[in-house]
Amino acid sequence: MDYTFTDVQADHIIEALFAPEQVPTFVITALAGENGSISPAGPVPVLAGASQTFVITPNPGYRIDKLFVDGVEVAL
């Protein structure tokens, strides 16, 4: 946006105030079974159109057996 003062004959003050955009937020709930962890965990808010990475770490002596997204198993 541009604002132009024309024919200036006196002092003026211009002040711009800003508000956050109203971008929808969605929640990804991250859960890990026993013998490992996922980070971040729990409900994770994500702005619409953004990306979110999760780190899945098995405890020593364990491996990731299965991974589900929205109840559907995904290939490891």
LUMLUMDREN-2810 file (N, C-alpha, C; in Angstrom, 1 decimal):
<atoms>
<atom><aa>M</aa><ch>A</ch><at>N</at><xx>0.8</xx><yy>-1.2</yy><zz>0.0</zz></atom>
<atom><aa>M</aa><ch>A</ch><at>CA</at><xx>0.0</xx><yy>0.0</yy><zz>0.0</zz></atom>
<atom><aa>M</aa><ch>A</ch><at>C</at><xx>0.9</xx><yy>1.2</yy><zz>0.0</zz></atom>
<atom><aa>D</aa><ch>A</ch><at>N</at><xx>0.5</xx><yy>2.2</yy><zz>-0.7</zz></atom>
<atom><aa>D</aa><ch>A</ch><at>CA</at><xx>1.2</xx><yy>3.5</yy><zz>-0.7</zz></atom>
<atom><aa>D</aa><ch>A</ch><at>C</at><xx>0.2</xx><yy>4.6</yy><zz>-0.2</zz></atom>
<atom><aa>Y</aa><ch>A</ch><at>N</at><xx>0.8</xx><yy>5.6</yy><zz>0.5</zz></atom>
<atom><aa>Y</aa><ch>A</ch><at>CA</at><xx>0.0</xx><yy>6.7</yy><zz>0.9</zz></atom>
<atom><aa>Y</aa><ch>A</ch><at>C</at><xx>0.8</xx><yy>8.0</yy><zz>0.5</zz></atom>
<atom><aa>T</aa><ch>A</ch><at>N</at><xx>0.2</xx><yy>8.9</yy><zz>-0.2</zz></atom>
<atom><aa>T</aa><ch>A</ch><at>CA</at><xx>0.9</xx><yy>10.1</yy><zz>-0.7</zz></atom>
<atom><aa>T</aa><ch>A</ch><at>C</at><xx>0.3</xx><yy>11.3</yy><zz>-0.1</zz></atom>
<atom><aa>F</aa><ch>A</ch><at>N</at><xx>1.2</xx><yy>12.1</yy><zz>0.5</zz></atom>
<atom><aa>F</aa><ch>A</ch><at>CA</at><xx>0.8</xx><yy>13.5</yy><zz>0.9</zz></atom>
<atom><aa>F</aa><ch>A</ch><at>C</at><xx>1.0</xx><yy>14.4</yy><zz>-0.3</zz></atom>
<atom><aa>T</aa><ch>A</ch><at>N</at><xx>0.0</xx><yy>15.2</yy><zz>-0.6</zz></atom>
<atom><aa>T</aa><ch>A</ch><at>CA</at><xx>0.1</xx><yy>16.1</yy><zz>-1.7</zz></atom>
<atom><aa>T</aa><ch>A</ch><at>C</at><xx>0.0</xx><yy>17.5</yy><zz>-1.2</zz></atom>
<atom><aa>D</aa><ch>A</ch><at>N</at><xx>0.7</xx><yy>18.4</yy><zz>-1.8</zz></atom>
<atom><aa>D</aa><ch>A</ch><at>CA</at><xx>0.7</xx><yy>19.8</yy><zz>-1.5</zz></atom>
<atom><aa>D</aa><ch>A</ch><at>C</at><xx>0.9</xx><yy>20.1</yy><zz>0.0</zz></atom>
<atom><aa>V</aa><ch>A</ch><at>N</at><xx>2.0</xx><yy>19.6</yy><zz>0.5</zz></atom>
<atom><aa>V</aa><ch>A</ch><at>CA</at><xx>2.3</xx><yy>19.6</yy><zz>2.0</zz></atom>
<atom><aa>V</aa><ch>A</ch><at>C</at><xx>2.5</xx><yy>21.1</yy><zz>2.4</zz></atom>
<atom><aa>Q</aa><ch>A</ch><at>N</at><xx>1.7</xx><yy>21.6</yy><zz>3.4</zz></atom>
<atom><aa>Q</aa><ch>A</ch><at>CA</at><xx>1.8</xx><yy>22.9</yy><zz>3.9</zz></atom>
<atom><aa>Q</aa><ch>A</ch><at>C</at><xx>2.0</xx><yy>23.0</yy><zz>5.4</zz></atom>
<atom><aa>A</aa><ch>A</ch><at>N</at><xx>2.0</xx><yy>21.8</yy><zz>6.0</zz></atom>
<atom><aa>A</aa><ch>A</ch><at>CA</at><xx>2.1</xx><yy>21.8</yy><zz>7.5</zz></atom>
<atom><aa>A</aa><ch>A</ch><at>C</at><xx>2.8</xx><yy>20.4</yy><zz>7.9</zz></atom>
<atom><aa>D</aa><ch>A</ch><at>N</at><xx>3.1</xx><yy>20.3</yy><zz>9.2</zz></atom>
<atom><aa>D</aa><ch>A</ch><at>CA</at><xx>3.7</xx><yy>19.1</yy><zz>9.7</zz></atom>
<atom><aa>D</aa><ch>A</ch><at>C</at><xx>2.6</xx><yy>18.0</yy><zz>9.8</zz></atom>
<atom><aa>H</aa><ch>A</ch><at>N</at><xx>3.0</xx><yy>16.8</yy><zz>9.6</zz></atom>
<atom><aa>H</aa><ch>A</ch><at>CA</at><xx>2.0</xx><yy>15.7</yy><zz>9.6</zz></atom>
<atom><aa>H</aa><ch>A</ch><at>C</at><xx>2.7</xx><yy>14.5</yy><zz>10.4</zz></atom>
<atom><aa>I</aa><ch>A</ch><at>N</at><xx>1.9</xx><yy>13.6</yy><zz>10.8</zz></atom>
<atom><aa>I</aa><ch>A</ch><at>CA</at><xx>2.4</xx><yy>12.3</yy><zz>11.4</zz></atom>
<atom><aa>I</aa><ch>A</ch><at>C</at><xx>1.7</xx><yy>11.2</yy><zz>10.6</zz></atom>
<atom><aa>I</aa><ch>A</ch><at>N</at><xx>2.4</xx><yy>10.2</yy><zz>10.2</zz></atom>
<atom><aa>I</aa><ch>A</ch><at>CA</at><xx>1.8</xx><yy>9.1</yy><zz>9.6</zz></atom>
<atom><aa>I</aa><ch>A</ch><at>C</at><xx>2.2</xx><yy>7.9</yy><zz>10.4</zz></atom>
<atom><aa>E</aa><ch>A</ch><at>N</at><xx>1.3</xx><yy>7.0</yy><zz>10.8</zz></atom>
<atom><aa>E</aa><ch>A</ch><at>CA</at><xx>1.5</xx><yy>5.9</yy><zz>11.6</zz></atom>
<atom><aa>E</aa><ch>A</ch><at>C</at><xx>0.8</xx><yy>4.7</yy><zz>11.0</zz></atom>
<atom><aa>A</aa><ch>A</ch><at>N</at><xx>1.5</xx><yy>3.6</yy><zz>10.9</zz></atom>
<atom><aa>A</aa><ch>A</ch><at>CA</at><xx>1.0</xx><yy>2.4</yy><zz>10.3</zz></atom>
<atom><aa>A</aa><ch>A</ch><at>C</at><xx>0.9</xx><yy>1.3</yy><zz>11.5</zz></atom>
<atom><aa>L</aa><ch>A</ch><at>N</at><xx>-0.3</xx><yy>0.7</yy><zz>11.7</zz></atom>
<atom><aa>L</aa><ch>A</ch><at>CA</at><xx>-0.4</xx><yy>-0.3</yy><zz>12.7</zz></atom>
<atom><aa>L</aa><ch>A</ch><at>C</at><xx>-0.7</xx><yy>-1.6</yy><zz>11.9</zz></atom>
<atom><aa>F</aa><ch>A</ch><at>N</at><xx>-0.3</xx><yy>-2.7</yy><zz>12.5</zz></atom>
<atom><aa>F</aa><ch>A</ch><at>CA</at><xx>-0.4</xx><yy>-4.0</yy><zz>11.8</zz></atom>
<atom><aa>F</aa><ch>A</ch><at>C</at><xx>-1.1</xx><yy>-5.0</yy><zz>12.7</zz></atom>
<atom><aa>A</aa><ch>A</ch><at>N</at><xx>-1.8</xx><yy>-5.9</yy><zz>12.1</zz></atom>
<atom><aa>A</aa><ch>A</ch><at>CA</at><xx>-2.5</xx><yy>-7.0</yy><zz>12.8</zz></atom>
<atom><aa>A</aa><ch>A</ch><at>C</at><xx>-2.1</xx><yy>-8.3</yy><zz>12.1</zz></atom>
<atom><aa>P</aa><ch>A</ch><at>N</at><xx>-2.1</xx><yy>-9.4</yy><zz>12.9</zz></atom>
<atom><aa>P</aa><ch>A</ch><at>CA</at><xx>-1.8</xx><yy>-10.7</yy><zz>12.2</zz></atom>
<atom><aa>P</aa><ch>A</ch><at>C</at><xx>-2.8</xx><yy>-11.0</yy><zz>11.2</zz></atom>
<atom><aa>E</aa><ch>A</ch><at>N</at><xx>-2.4</xx><yy>-11.7</yy><zz>10.2</zz></atom>
<atom><aa>E</aa><ch>A</ch><at>CA</at><xx>-3.3</xx><yy>-12.2</yy><zz>9.2</zz></atom>
<atom><aa>E</aa><ch>A</ch><at>C</at><xx>-4.1</xx><yy>-13.3</yy><zz>9.8</zz></atom>
<atom><aa>Q</aa><ch>A</ch><at>N</at><xx>-5.3</xx><yy>-13.5</yy><zz>9.3</zz></atom>
<atom><aa>Q</aa><ch>A</ch><at>CA</at><xx>-6.2</xx><yy>-14.5</yy><zz>9.9</zz></atom>
<atom><aa>Q</aa><ch>A</ch><at>C</at><xx>-6.0</xx><yy>-15.8</yy><zz>9.0</zz></atom>
<atom><aa>V</aa><ch>A</ch><at>N</at><xx>-4.9</xx><yy>-16.5</yy><zz>9.3</zz></atom>
<atom><aa>V</aa><ch>A</ch><at>CA</at><xx>-4.6</xx><yy>-17.7</yy><zz>8.6</zz></atom>
<atom><aa>V</aa><ch>A</ch><at>C</at><xx>-5.1</xx><yy>-18.9</yy><zz>9.4</zz></atom>
<atom><aa>P</aa><ch>A</ch><at>N</at><xx>-5.8</xx><yy>-19.8</yy><zz>8.8</zz></atom>
<atom><aa>P</aa><ch>A</ch><at>CA</at><xx>-6.3</xx><yy>-20.9</yy><zz>9.6</zz></atom>
<atom><aa>P</aa><ch>A</ch><at>C</at><xx>-5.2</xx><yy>-21.8</yy><zz>10.2</zz></atom>
<atom><aa>T</aa><ch>A</ch><at>N</at><xx>-5.4</xx><yy>-22.3</yy><zz>11.3</zz></atom>
<atom><aa>T</aa><ch>A</ch><at>CA</at><xx>-4.5</xx><yy>-23.2</yy><zz>12.0</zz></atom>
<atom><aa>T</aa><ch>A</ch><at>C</at><xx>-5.1</xx><yy>-24.6</yy><zz>12.1</zz></atom>
<atom><aa>F</aa><ch>A</ch><at>N</at><xx>-4.3</xx><yy>-25.6</yy><zz>11.8</zz></atom>
<atom><aa>F</aa><ch>A</ch><at>CA</at><xx>-4.7</xx><yy>-27.0</yy><zz>12.0</zz></atom>
<atom><aa>F</aa><ch>A</ch><at>C</at><xx>-3.9</xx><yy>-27.6</yy><zz>13.1</zz></atom>
<atom><aa>V</aa><ch>A</ch><at>N</at><xx>-4.3</xx><yy>-28.7</yy><zz>13.6</zz></atom>
<atom><aa>V</aa><ch>A</ch><at>CA</at><xx>-3.6</xx><yy>-29.4</yy><zz>14.7</zz></atom>
<atom><aa>V</aa><ch>A</ch><at>C</at><xx>-3.2</xx><yy>-30.8</yy><zz>14.2</zz></atom>
<atom><aa>I</aa><ch>A</ch><at>N</at><xx>-1.9</xx><yy>-31.1</yy><zz>14.3</zz></atom>
<atom><aa>I</aa><ch>A</ch><at>CA</at><xx>-1.4</xx><yy>-32.5</yy><zz>14.1</zz></atom>
<atom><aa>I</aa><ch>A</ch><at>C</at><xx>-1.2</xx><yy>-33.0</yy><zz>15.5</zz></atom>
<atom><aa>T</aa><ch>A</ch><at>N</at><xx>-1.8</xx><yy>-34.1</yy><zz>15.8</zz></atom>
<atom><aa>T</aa><ch>A</ch><at>CA</at><xx>-1.5</xx><yy>-34.8</yy><zz>17.1</zz></atom>
<atom><aa>T</aa><ch>A</ch><at>C</at><xx>-0.5</xx><yy>-35.9</yy><zz>16.9</zz></atom>
<atom><aa>A</aa><ch>A</ch><at>N</at><xx>0.6</xx><yy>-35.8</yy><zz>17.6</zz></atom>
<atom><aa>A</aa><ch>A</ch><at>CA</at><xx>1.7</xx><yy>-36.7</yy><zz>17.4</zz></atom>
<atom><aa>A</aa><ch>A</ch><at>C</at><xx>1.8</xx><yy>-37.6</yy><zz>18.7</zz></atom>
<atom><aa>L</aa><ch>A</ch><at>N</at><xx>1.8</xx><yy>-38.9</yy><zz>18.4</zz></atom>
<atom><aa>L</aa><ch>A</ch><at>CA</at><xx>1.8</xx><yy>-39.9</yy><zz>19.5</zz></atom>
<atom><aa>L</aa><ch>A</ch><at>C</at><xx>2.9</xx><yy>-40.9</yy><zz>19.2</zz></atom>
<atom><aa>A</aa><ch>A</ch><at>N</at><xx>3.5</xx><yy>-41.4</yy><zz>20.3</zz></atom>
<atom><aa>A</aa><ch>A</ch><at>CA</at><xx>4.5</xx><yy>-42.4</yy><zz>20.1</zz></atom>
<atom><aa>A</aa><ch>A</ch><at>C</at><xx>4.2</xx><yy>-43.6</yy><zz>21.1</zz></atom>
<atom><aa>G</aa><ch>A</ch><at>N</at><xx>4.3</xx><yy>-44.8</yy><zz>20.7</zz></atom>
<atom><aa>G</aa><ch>A</ch><at>CA</at><xx>4.1</xx><yy>-45.9</yy><zz>21.5</zz></atom>
<atom><aa>G</aa><ch>A</ch><at>C</at><xx>5.3</xx><yy>-46.1</yy><zz>22.5</zz></atom>
<atom><aa>E</aa><ch>A</ch><at>N</at><xx>5.2</xx><yy>-47.2</yy><zz>23.3</zz></atom>
<atom><aa>E</aa><ch>A</ch><at>CA</at><xx>6.3</xx><yy>-47.4</yy><zz>24.2</zz></atom>
<atom><aa>E</aa><ch>A</ch><at>C</at><xx>7.6</xx><yy>-47.6</yy><zz>23.5</zz></atom>
<atom><aa>N</aa><ch>A</ch><at>N</at><xx>8.7</xx><yy>-47.4</yy><zz>24.2</zz></atom>
<atom><aa>N</aa><ch>A</ch><at>CA</at><xx>10.1</xx><yy>-47.7</yy><zz>23.7</zz></atom>
<atom><aa>N</aa><ch>A</ch><at>C</at><xx>10.6</xx><yy>-46.7</yy><zz>22.6</zz></atom>
<atom><aa>G</aa><ch>A</ch><at>N</at><xx>10.1</xx><yy>-45.5</yy><zz>22.6</zz></atom>
<atom><aa>G</aa><ch>A</ch><at>CA</at><xx>10.5</xx><yy>-44.5</yy><zz>21.7</zz></atom>
<atom><aa>G</aa><ch>A</ch><at>C</at><xx>9.9</xx><yy>-43.2</yy><zz>21.9</zz></atom>
<atom><aa>S</aa><ch>A</ch><at>N</at><xx>10.2</xx><yy>-42.2</yy><zz>21.0</zz></atom>
<atom><aa>S</aa><ch>A</ch><at>CA</at><xx>9.6</xx><yy>-40.9</yy><zz>21.2</zz></atom>
<atom><aa>S</aa><ch>A</ch><at>C</at><xx>9.4</xx><yy>-40.2</yy><zz>19.9</zz></atom>
<atom><aa>I</aa><ch>A</ch><at>N</at><xx>8.5</xx><yy>-39.2</yy><zz>19.9</zz></atom>
<atom><aa>I</aa><ch>A</ch><at>CA</at><xx>8.3</xx><yy>-38.4</yy><zz>18.7</zz></atom>
<atom><aa>I</aa><ch>A</ch><at>C</at><xx>8.4</xx><yy>-37.0</yy><zz>19.2</zz></atom>
<atom><aa>S</aa><ch>A</ch><at>N</at><xx>9.0</xx><yy>-36.1</yy><zz>18.3</zz></atom>
<atom><aa>S</aa><ch>A</ch><at>CA</at><xx>9.2</xx><yy>-34.7</yy><zz>18.7</zz></atom>
<atom><aa>S</aa><ch>A</ch><at>C</at><xx>8.9</xx><yy>-33.8</yy><zz>17.5</zz></atom>
<atom><aa>P</aa><ch>A</ch><at>N</at><xx>8.1</xx><yy>-32.8</yy><zz>17.7</zz></atom>
<atom><aa>P</aa><ch>A</ch><at>CA</at><xx>7.4</xx><yy>-32.5</yy><zz>18.9</zz></atom>
<atom><aa>P</aa><ch>A</ch><at>C</at><xx>6.3</xx><yy>-33.5</yy><zz>19.1</zz></atom>
<atom><aa>A</aa><ch>A</ch><at>N</at><xx>5.8</xx><yy>-33.6</yy><zz>20.4</zz></atom>
<atom><aa>A</aa><ch>A</ch><at>CA</at><xx>4.8</xx><yy>-34.5</yy><zz>20.7</zz></atom>
<atom><aa>A</aa><ch>A</ch><at>C</at><xx>3.5</xx><yy>-33.8</yy><zz>21.2</zz></atom>
<atom><aa>G</aa><ch>A</ch><at>N</at><xx>2.4</xx><yy>-34.6</yy><zz>21.1</zz></atom>
<atom><aa>G</aa><ch>A</ch><at>CA</at><xx>1.1</xx><yy>-34.0</yy><zz>21.5</zz></atom>
<atom><aa>G</aa><ch>A</ch><at>C</at><xx>0.5</xx><yy>-33.2</yy><zz>20.4</zz></atom>
<atom><aa>P</aa><ch>A</ch><at>N</at><xx>-0.4</xx><yy>-32.3</yy><zz>20.8</zz></atom>
<atom><aa>P</aa><ch>A</ch><at>CA</at><xx>-1.1</xx><yy>-31.5</yy><zz>19.8</zz></atom>
<atom><aa>P</aa><ch>A</ch><at>C</at><xx>-0.1</xx><yy>-30.4</yy><zz>19.3</zz></atom>
<atom><aa>V</aa><ch>A</ch><at>N</at><xx>0.1</xx><yy>-30.3</yy><zz>18.0</zz></atom>
<atom><aa>V</aa><ch>A</ch><at>CA</at><xx>1.0</xx><yy>-29.3</yy><zz>17.4</zz></atom>
<atom><aa>V</aa><ch>A</ch><at>C</at><xx>0.3</xx><yy>-28.5</yy><zz>16.4</zz></atom>
<atom><aa>P</aa><ch>A</ch><at>N</at><xx>0.1</xx><yy>-27.2</yy><zz>16.8</zz></atom>
<atom><aa>P</aa><ch>A</ch><at>CA</at><xx>-0.6</xx><yy>-26.3</yy><zz>15.8</zz></atom>
<atom><aa>P</aa><ch>A</ch><at>C</at><xx>0.2</xx><yy>-25.9</yy><zz>14.6</zz></atom>
<atom><aa>V</aa><ch>A</ch><at>N</at><xx>-0.3</xx><yy>-26.0</yy><zz>13.4</zz></atom>
<atom><aa>V</aa><ch>A</ch><at>CA</at><xx>0.4</xx><yy>-25.7</yy><zz>12.2</zz></atom>
<atom><aa>V</aa><ch>A</ch><at>C</at><xx>-0.5</xx><yy>-24.7</yy><zz>11.3</zz></atom>
<atom><aa>L</aa><ch>A</ch><at>N</at><xx>0.1</xx><yy>-23.7</yy><zz>10.9</zz></atom>
<atom><aa>L</aa><ch>A</ch><at>CA</at><xx>-0.6</xx><yy>-22.7</yy><zz>10.0</zz></atom>
<atom><aa>L</aa><ch>A</ch><at>C</at><xx>-0.9</xx><yy>-23.4</yy><zz>8.7</zz></atom>
<atom><aa>A</aa><ch>A</ch><at>N</at><xx>-2.0</xx><yy>-23.1</yy><zz>8.1</zz></atom>
<atom><aa>A</aa><ch>A</ch><at>CA</at><xx>-2.5</xx><yy>-23.6</yy><zz>6.8</zz></atom>
<atom><aa>A</aa><ch>A</ch><at>C</at><xx>-1.4</xx><yy>-23.3</yy><zz>5.8</zz></atom>
<atom><aa>G</aa><ch>A</ch><at>N</at><xx>-1.0</xx><yy>-24.3</yy><zz>5.0</zz></atom>
<atom><aa>G</aa><ch>A</ch><at>CA</at><xx>0.0</xx><yy>-24.2</yy><zz>4.0</zz></atom>
<atom><aa>G</aa><ch>A</ch><at>C</at><xx>1.4</xx><yy>-24.4</yy><zz>4.5</zz></atom>
<atom><aa>A</aa><ch>A</ch><at>N</at><xx>1.6</xx><yy>-24.4</yy><zz>5.8</zz></atom>
<atom><aa>A</aa><ch>A</ch><at>CA</at><xx>3.0</xx><yy>-24.6</yy><zz>6.3</zz></atom>
<atom><aa>A</aa><ch>A</ch><at>C</at><xx>3.4</xx><yy>-26.1</yy><zz>6.3</zz></atom>
<atom><aa>S</aa><ch>A</ch><at>N</at><xx>4.6</xx><yy>-26.4</yy><zz>6.6</zz></atom>
<atom><aa>S</aa><ch>A</ch><at>CA</at><xx>5.1</xx><yy>-27.8</yy><zz>6.8</zz></atom>
<atom><aa>S</aa><ch>A</ch><at>C</at><xx>5.5</xx><yy>-28.0</yy><zz>8.2</zz></atom>
<atom><aa>Q</aa><ch>A</ch><at>N</at><xx>5.4</xx><yy>-29.2</yy><zz>8.6</zz></atom>
<atom><aa>Q</aa><ch>A</ch><at>CA</at><xx>5.8</xx><yy>-29.6</yy><zz>10.0</zz></atom>
<atom><aa>Q</aa><ch>A</ch><at>C</at><xx>6.5</xx><yy>-30.9</yy><zz>9.9</zz></atom>
<atom><aa>T</aa><ch>A</ch><at>N</at><xx>7.7</xx><yy>-31.0</yy><zz>10.5</zz></atom>
<atom><aa>T</aa><ch>A</ch><at>CA</at><xx>8.6</xx><yy>-32.2</yy><zz>10.5</zz></atom>
<atom><aa>T</aa><ch>A</ch><at>C</at><xx>8.5</xx><yy>-32.7</yy><zz>11.9</zz></atom>
<atom><aa>F</aa><ch>A</ch><at>N</at><xx>8.5</xx><yy>-34.1</yy><zz>12.0</zz></atom>
<atom><aa>F</aa><ch>A</ch><at>CA</at><xx>8.5</xx><yy>-34.8</yy><zz>13.3</zz></atom>
<atom><aa>F</aa><ch>A</ch><at>C</at><xx>9.7</xx><yy>-35.7</yy><zz>13.3</zz></atom>
<atom><aa>V</aa><ch>A</ch><at>N</at><xx>10.4</xx><yy>-35.8</yy><zz>14.4</zz></atom>
<atom><aa>V</aa><ch>A</ch><at>CA</at><xx>11.6</xx><yy>-36.7</yy><zz>14.5</zz></atom>
<atom><aa>V</aa><ch>A</ch><at>C</at><xx>11.1</xx><yy>-37.8</yy><zz>15.4</zz></atom>
<atom><aa>I</aa><ch>A</ch><at>N</at><xx>11.2</xx><yy>-39.0</yy><zz>14.8</zz></atom>
<atom><aa>I</aa><ch>A</ch><at>CA</at><xx>10.8</xx><yy>-40.3</yy><zz>15.5</zz></atom>
<atom><aa>I</aa><ch>A</ch><at>C</at><xx>12.1</xx><yy>-41.0</yy><zz>15.9</zz></atom>
<atom><aa>T</aa><ch>A</ch><at>N</at><xx>12.2</xx><yy>-41.3</yy><zz>17.2</zz></atom>
<atom><aa>T</aa><ch>A</ch><at>CA</at><xx>13.4</xx><yy>-41.9</yy><zz>17.7</zz></atom>
<atom><aa>T</aa><ch>A</ch><at>C</at><xx>13.1</xx><yy>-43.1</yy><zz>18.5</zz></atom>
<atom><aa>P</aa><ch>A</ch><at>N</at><xx>13.6</xx><yy>-44.3</yy><zz>18.1</zz></atom>
<atom><aa>P</aa><ch>A</ch><at>CA</at><xx>13.4</xx><yy>-45.5</yy><zz>19.0</zz></atom>
<atom><aa>P</aa><ch>A</ch><at>C</at><xx>14.4</xx><yy>-45.5</yy><zz>20.1</zz></atom>
<atom><aa>N</aa><ch>A</ch><at>N</at><xx>14.0</xx><yy>-46.1</yy><zz>21.2</zz></atom>
<atom><aa>N</aa><ch>A</ch><at>CA</at><xx>15.0</xx><yy>-46.2</yy><zz>22.3</zz></atom>
<atom><aa>N</aa><ch>A</ch><at>C</at><xx>16.1</xx><yy>-47.2</yy><zz>21.9</zz></atom>
<atom><aa>P</aa><ch>A</ch><at>N</at><xx>17.2</xx><yy>-47.2</yy><zz>22.6</zz></atom>
<atom><aa>P</aa><ch>A</ch><at>CA</at><xx>18.3</xx><yy>-48.1</yy><zz>22.3</zz></atom>
<atom><aa>P</aa><ch>A</ch><at>C</at><xx>17.8</xx><yy>-49.6</yy><zz>22.3</zz></atom>
<atom><aa>G</aa><ch>A</ch><at>N</at><xx>18.1</xx><yy>-50.4</yy><zz>21.3</zz></atom>
<atom><aa>G</aa><ch>A</ch><at>CA</at><xx>17.7</xx><yy>-51.8</yy><zz>21.3</zz></atom>
<atom><aa>G</aa><ch>A</ch><at>C</at><xx>16.4</xx><yy>-51.9</yy><zz>20.6</zz></atom>
<atom><aa>Y</aa><ch>A</ch><at>N</at><xx>15.7</xx><yy>-50.8</yy><zz>20.1</zz></atom>
<atom><aa>Y</aa><ch>A</ch><at>CA</at><xx>14.5</xx><yy>-50.9</yy><zz>19.4</zz></atom>
<atom><aa>Y</aa><ch>A</ch><at>C</at><xx>14.6</xx><yy>-50.3</yy><zz>18.0</zz></atom>
<atom><aa>R</aa><ch>A</ch><at>N</at><xx>13.6</xx><yy>-50.6</yy><zz>17.1</zz></atom>
<atom><aa>R</aa><ch>A</ch><at>CA</at><xx>13.6</xx><yy>-49.9</yy><zz>15.8</zz></atom>
<atom><aa>R</aa><ch>A</ch><at>C</at><xx>12.2</xx><yy>-49.5</yy><zz>15.6</zz></atom>
<atom><aa>I</aa><ch>A</ch><at>N</at><xx>12.0</xx><yy>-48.6</yy><zz>14.6</zz></atom>
<atom><aa>I</aa><ch>A</ch><at>CA</at><xx>10.6</xx><yy>-48.2</yy><zz>14.3</zz></atom>
<atom><aa>I</aa><ch>A</ch><at>C</at><xx>10.0</xx><yy>-49.4</yy><zz>13.5</zz></atom>
<atom><aa>D</aa><ch>A</ch><at>N</at><xx>8.9</xx><yy>-49.9</yy><zz>14.0</zz></atom>
<atom><aa>D</aa><ch>A</ch><at>CA</at><xx>8.2</xx><yy>-51.0</yy><zz>13.5</zz></atom>
<atom><aa>D</aa><ch>A</ch><at>C</at><xx>7.2</xx><yy>-50.6</yy><zz>12.4</zz></atom>
<atom><aa>K</aa><ch>A</ch><at>N</at><xx>6.3</xx><yy>-49.7</yy><zz>12.8</zz></atom>
<atom><aa>K</aa><ch>A</ch><at>CA</at><xx>5.2</xx><yy>-49.2</yy><zz>11.9</zz></atom>
<atom><aa>K</aa><ch>A</ch><at>C</at><xx>5.0</xx><yy>-47.7</yy><zz>12.2</zz></atom>
<atom><aa>L</aa><ch>A</ch><at>N</at><xx>4.6</xx><yy>-47.0</yy><zz>11.1</zz></atom>
<atom><aa>L</aa><ch>A</ch><at>CA</at><xx>4.2</xx><yy>-45.6</yy><zz>11.2</zz></atom>
<atom><aa>L</aa><ch>A</ch><at>C</at><xx>2.9</xx><yy>-45.4</yy><zz>10.6</zz></atom>
<atom><aa>F</aa><ch>A</ch><at>N</at><xx>2.0</xx><yy>-44.8</yy><zz>11.3</zz></atom>
<atom><aa>F</aa><ch>A</ch><at>CA</at><xx>0.6</xx><yy>-44.5</yy><zz>10.8</zz></atom>
<atom><aa>F</aa><ch>A</ch><at>C</at><xx>0.4</xx><yy>-43.0</yy><zz>10.7</zz></atom>
<atom><aa>V</aa><ch>A</ch><at>N</at><xx>-0.3</xx><yy>-42.6</yy><zz>9.6</zz></atom>
<atom><aa>V</aa><ch>A</ch><at>CA</at><xx>-0.7</xx><yy>-41.2</yy><zz>9.4</zz></atom>
<atom><aa>V</aa><ch>A</ch><at>C</at><xx>-2.2</xx><yy>-41.3</yy><zz>9.1</zz></atom>
<atom><aa>D</aa><ch>A</ch><at>N</at><xx>-3.0</xx><yy>-40.6</yy><zz>10.0</zz></atom>
<atom><aa>D</aa><ch>A</ch><at>CA</at><xx>-4.4</xx><yy>-40.6</yy><zz>9.8</zz></atom>
<atom><aa>D</aa><ch>A</ch><at>C</at><xx>-5.0</xx><yy>-42.1</yy><zz>9.8</zz></atom>
<atom><aa>G</aa><ch>A</ch><at>N</at><xx>-4.4</xx><yy>-43.0</yy><zz>10.6</zz></atom>
<atom><aa>G</aa><ch>A</ch><at>CA</at><xx>-4.8</xx><yy>-44.3</yy><zz>10.7</zz></atom>
<atom><aa>G</aa><ch>A</ch><at>C</at><xx>-4.4</xx><yy>-45.3</yy><zz>9.6</zz></atom>
<atom><aa>V</aa><ch>A</ch><at>N</at><xx>-3.6</xx><yy>-44.8</yy><zz>8.7</zz></atom>
<atom><aa>V</aa><ch>A</ch><at>CA</at><xx>-3.2</xx><yy>-45.6</yy><zz>7.5</zz></atom>
<atom><aa>V</aa><ch>A</ch><at>C</at><xx>-1.7</xx><yy>-45.8</yy><zz>7.7</zz></atom>
<atom><aa>E</aa><ch>A</ch><at>N</at><xx>-1.2</xx><yy>-47.0</yy><zz>7.6</zz></atom>
<atom><aa>E</aa><ch>A</ch><at>CA</at><xx>0.2</xx><yy>-47.3</yy><zz>7.7</zz></atom>
<atom><aa>E</aa><ch>A</ch><at>C</at><xx>0.9</xx><yy>-46.8</yy><zz>6.4</zz></atom>
<atom><aa>V</aa><ch>A</ch><at>N</at><xx>2.1</xx><yy>-46.1</yy><zz>6.7</zz></atom>
<atom><aa>V</aa><ch>A</ch><at>CA</at><xx>2.9</xx><yy>-45.6</yy><zz>5.6</zz></atom>
<atom><aa>V</aa><ch>A</ch><at>C</at><xx>4.2</xx><yy>-46.4</yy><zz>5.6</zz></atom>
<atom><aa>A</aa><ch>A</ch><at>N</at><xx>4.7</xx><yy>-46.4</yy><zz>4.4</zz></atom>
<atom><aa>A</aa><ch>A</ch><at>CA</at><xx>6.0</xx><yy>-47.2</yy><zz>4.2</zz></atom>
<atom><aa>A</aa><ch>A</ch><at>C</at><xx>7.1</xx><yy>-46.5</yy><zz>4.9</zz></atom>
<atom><aa>L</aa><ch>A</ch><at>N</at><xx>8.0</xx><yy>-47.3</yy><zz>5.5</zz></atom>
<atom><aa>L</aa><ch>A</ch><at>CA</at><xx>9.2</xx><yy>-46.7</yy><zz>6.1</zz></atom>
<atom><aa>L</aa><ch>A</ch><at>C</at><xx>10.4</xx><yy>-46.7</yy><zz>5.2</zz></atom>
</atoms>
